Amino acid sequence: MHIVPDSGEIIKFDGEGNTDRKARAFTAFKAFLDSRVFLVVMVVMVAVLSFELGLLANLGKQKAPITITEPTAGPEPKTSDVGASLTSDVKNASQALNSSKQGSAATAGGLVASKGGTKYYYPWCGSASRISEKNKIYFASVADARAKGYTPAANCKGLQ
């Protein structure tokens, strides 16, 4: 059986009453289901749905907000207090530097060597940590160490 609508297209029916147009639409839909595009669309839809479900699950479990408060203990420091504090910090640092030059390896230019050795090290080098405290001698500079006959250790990076 054939029907001709106003568009002039001939529509054919099979024995079960299905049209040719339905068969073409089903074939196109089946091709879409078999394509990779369908797979990508489904993965994206599952990801979005999972995300949304996670948000819905945590809706009632809101935590208390974090608040930051200013400390209330003690008066605000005056400008003169800050200056005095800085001055005392500078004095303390100067005293620490002078005392460390007299024997501590904590200074930035401090070097350490063994009394019975010939090499000098930075205090943070691995070999320097193996020298016992009673055998350590300290130098304020490379020139001091060289003047005493010591040479730089090859395994301590940055020594000259």
Secondary structure, DSSP 8 states (H G I E B T S, - for coil): -EE--TT---EEB-TTS-BHHHHHHHHHHHHHHHSHHHHHHHHHHHHHHHHHHHHHHTTT------------SS----HHHHHHHHHHHHHHHHHHHHHHHTT-TTSTT-EEEETT-SEEE-TTSHHHHTS-GGGEEEESSHHHHHHTT-EE-TTSTT--
